[in-house]
Amino acid sequence: MNQNALGTAFRGSFRLLYRIYRYIPVLSLIWLGVPLLLGALVVTGYSAQQRLIDLFMSSHAASAWADRIANAWPFLIIFTGTAVARCLLNALQRVLDTALRDQVSRYIQAEVHDKAAAAPLELLDQPEYYDRLHRAESVAGTDVFGVLSNLISVVRFLFELFGCLTVTALCSPLLTVMLAVVFAASFAIRLESDLVKRRLNRDLTRPGREADYLSGIMRKPETVRDMRISGSMSYLIAKWGAVMQRSLGLRMNANRREIRRGIFVSSIQIAGLCAAMAWMVLRMRAGGLSAGAFVVVFQAMRQAYGISGRMVFPVGKVYIQSAKIIDLVQFIAEIPAAGRDTRPIEQLPMKKPGPYGQIAFAKAAYRYPGHDRAVLQDIDLTLKPGETVALVGENGAGKSTLVKLLLGLYAPTSGRITWDGIDLQDMDPRSLRREMSAVFQDFVRYETTLRDNVGFGLPEEAASDDRLRAALRACRAESLERQAEGLDRRVGRLTEGGRELSGGQWQRLAISRAALRDAQLLVLDEPTSALDPQYETELYRTFRQLAAGRTVLFVSHRLGWARHADRIVVLRQGRIVEEGAHDTLMAANGEYASMFRAQAAWYQAEAAERIQYM
Ligand SMILES: Nc1ncnc2c1ncn2[C@@H]1O[C@H](COP(=O)(O)OP(=O)(O)OP(=O)(O)O)[C@@H](O)[C@H]1O
């Protein structure tokens, strides 16, 4: 067994417990306190029992019975009280488990979402980060409470064991050492056996599936017919039999191994008990041990042996789930450092975007983390207030990356981007966000209501229905609203009664969302990819309205859109290679002109083809 992994798993689980303590301190303290009390009650119960036995077994005259009963009352009360308290605490533990199960899961999931929201966008773009997020979310959503319950069981068993060891120590330290050694050996052997069996079960999942598959197809009429013709049914049965035989053989081996180990564990435990009894009898004969002590030590030893068996399950579970716990704990612990601004409050960026709204890239460059090559280099670009700029270029030229820099989602690796002369990095991100509005090619479809789909564009304010409707109208999406449900109409198939929308309809909603914000800067990254040509023309008009009085940067492969922009910027391999109005660039006969002609020729050829077939 890998002890490092077990240690890491327990450390991870305790870190998780500490987080839970911070969320719900009182409940979690009670949850942790119950096992401790149960452990303490072991000592109290055995002590009272010992006193009672000694009281009634003492060799005083029979006339003293009345005195004995009078003296026994306090111990009887303690003994009974302990038993009742144990029952109540066990019940309380079950109630707390139920009460905490959902809360813990909710808190941990919220923390994972919180961390994911705070993570820099560069991280979210990396597949391995996304895998980590996915794993952390799945543990947080399903396994986390199971892991913690197992951990609590381990803690509880340890306290109980400690109680048993204390009882034996009160009688003889030598017996305690012997009990501890026998316990450790029994536990280690049983745990190893359990882990071997769990691993075998996991390894046998695949042969099990294969056997199920083979037996399944053997029952199908078409297989029977096919096999009769080819005469190969016996071959299929033999193949299924071989798979089953192999799994069975491995299971039998594991069972035999477990039984052998079980016999060995029982032998050392019985030997331990016999040695302890022999030693205690000798001491009783010498008058150094009372009958009560004999009985309770014997019982405490048997209880400790029982714990060595019962503790295997939760420890094995924590060990098996260790990788998941470590994933979750590391995700929660590491992401804030990367994603959150840990600077002291006085050093946090507080500046607000200026009202003029001139945005300038000065020698800005960007390289994705973990990559050698910069995808944007030497970008010098100024967006004047109210100007509409089209960003065009071949696939992979860096257009979307430039958009993300402009929106402050990525920070340039060198150079600066300023808003009215102030670096975007020095600005309060929330104030900056208020001045920016964007529609991306991979826009989000909120499968809830129309109200959410538009209203999420301005989450800071609860926009009025009139304003939401105006945004829908601006994007010609008002027909999506139905009289009966109005803006609360459900969209998407996830919600009951929801209607699935077409790609273009979802896109209109995404654009309405952007239209809701009264932002100085509007960024559109391929906003028309899912729209039909007729709606695209309509949208173009809408877009002109939306653009009025704002600075607009749009990315589009459709150069028909770009030609109407105040300025066109052509990117190639991360650099600006041309810049100017449509006519200027056409006259220059450079990259833009050749792209434009190629597209125009394509449309003309298509139109000619249509006419020919009409
Ligand atoms: N998350 C990422 N990690 C690493 N490299 C990336 C990442 N995203 C994009 N790139 C690379 O950066 C370069 C520019 O990509 P970008 O998406 O900005 O180009 P684009 O001009 O918008 O392309 P398209 O027209 O196809 O949308 C490409 O070479 C791309 O492979």
PDBQT file of the ligand as one rigid body, heavy atoms in Angstrom, charges set to zero:
ROOT
HETATM    1  N1  LIG A 701      -6.458  29.081 -25.716  1.00  0.00    +0.000 N 
HETATM    2  C1  LIG A 701      -5.481  29.044 -26.600  1.00  0.00    +0.000 A 
HETATM    3  N2  LIG A 701      -4.306  28.500 -26.276  1.00  0.00    +0.000 NA
HETATM    4  C2  LIG A 701      -3.306  28.477 -27.162  1.00  0.00    +0.000 A 
HETATM    5  N3  LIG A 701      -3.376  28.985 -28.406  1.00  0.00    +0.000 NA
HETATM    6  C3  LIG A 701      -4.519  29.536 -28.788  1.00  0.00    +0.000 A 
HETATM    7  C4  LIG A 701      -5.641  29.602 -27.906  1.00  0.00    +0.000 A 
HETATM    8  N4  LIG A 701      -6.649  30.216 -28.551  1.00  0.00    +0.000 NA
HETATM    9  C5  LIG A 701      -6.191  30.518 -29.786  1.00  0.00    +0.000 A 
HETATM   10  N5  LIG A 701      -4.909  30.112 -29.923  1.00  0.00    +0.000 N 
HETATM   11  C6  LIG A 701      -4.062  30.278 -31.089  1.00  0.00    +0.000 C 
HETATM   12  O1  LIG A 701      -3.890  31.679 -31.308  1.00  0.00    +0.000 OA
HETATM   13  C7  LIG A 701      -3.902  31.957 -32.699  1.00  0.00    +0.000 C 
HETATM   14  C8  LIG A 701      -4.940  33.037 -32.980  1.00  0.00    +0.000 C 
HETATM   15  O2  LIG A 701      -6.218  32.486 -32.655  1.00  0.00    +0.000 OA
HETATM   16  P1  LIG A 701      -7.537  33.370 -32.740  1.00  0.00    +0.000 P 
HETATM   17  O3  LIG A 701      -8.663  32.546 -32.299  1.00  0.00    +0.000 OA
HETATM   18  O4  LIG A 701      -7.296  34.664 -32.069  1.00  0.00    +0.000 OA
HETATM   19  O5  LIG A 701      -7.609  33.601 -34.321  1.00  0.00    +0.000 OA
HETATM   20  P2  LIG A 701      -8.803  34.155 -35.190  1.00  0.00    +0.000 P 
HETATM   21  O6  LIG A 701      -8.205  35.118 -36.150  1.00  0.00    +0.000 OA
HETATM   22  O7  LIG A 701      -9.900  34.679 -34.331  1.00  0.00    +0.000 OA
HETATM   23  O8  LIG A 701      -9.266  32.833 -35.930  1.00  0.00    +0.000 OA
HETATM   24  P3  LIG A 701     -10.711  32.466 -36.572  1.00  0.00    +0.000 P 
HETATM   25  O9  LIG A 701     -10.942  33.381 -37.700  1.00  0.00    +0.000 OA
HETATM   26  O10 LIG A 701     -10.513  31.073 -37.021  1.00  0.00    +0.000 OA
HETATM   27  O11 LIG A 701     -11.727  32.593 -35.485  1.00  0.00    +0.000 OA
HETATM   28  C9  LIG A 701      -4.170  30.636 -33.408  1.00  0.00    +0.000 C 
HETATM   29  O12 LIG A 701      -2.948  30.145 -33.869  1.00  0.00    +0.000 OA
HETATM   30  C10 LIG A 701      -4.741  29.751 -32.333  1.00  0.00    +0.000 C 
HETATM   31  O13 LIG A 701      -4.343  28.416 -32.567  1.00  0.00    +0.000 OA
ENDROOT
TORSDOF 0
